[in-house]
Amino acid sequence: MSNPYFQFKQFTVWHDKCAMKVGTDGVLLGAWASVRNAHRILDVGTGTGLVALMLAQRSLPDANIVALEIDEAAAGQARENVARSSWKERIEVVQVDFKKYQSSAKFDVIVSNPPYFIDSLGCPDQQRNSARHNDSLTYEDLLAGVAGLLAEDGTFTIVIPADVADRVKMIASAKRMQAVRQLNVITKPGGIPRRTLITFSFANQECIVEELLTEVARHQYSKEYVALTREYYLNM
């Protein structure tokens, strides 16, 4: 049986009640997304609360984070993980369908590690199915919602499969959002990017594209990945 929790340097994430466990995608998003000068942060599809906790660790002391989760069990576990952390006063977990979520105030930063297996066969476990497949929240739905909630000078960062990056950029462009940062993630030397992290904003500026190799050998992390995540991983 897998470990029911994942211990980080400043917090612990229990994931035994969640369909999607703590994984590299979430860690990359939490470590790479910029929260500079952000006072209001939104995490869409928080799952265990991992990304919200990571952002709380390095955001401004007065930054407030709203973490949205559609699944009841995951939202409950995210609340428990937040309650055990040092930032329980700054993170609010809300169980809601993002397509129905409304806020009177805009957000400086929005992040999402969304469902991504677009054309895969559904799995029998409905909870895991909802977490892995984007039938319930398409990229079109996600970007439309983000465009309405993001402050004019705010940023939206997403982690997605590399092969849908162009499609997501096209959808974002229709909502006036342009890519300003991009990180192509390679898991082994000589491999091709499997994941891409993209930051969008309403500003029209050149996109800075970088590449990150996570492992130089099996279970041997690259210097760049260690530098990115060392404030979080226990043994980095």
Disulfide bonds with the S-S distance in Angstrom:
none
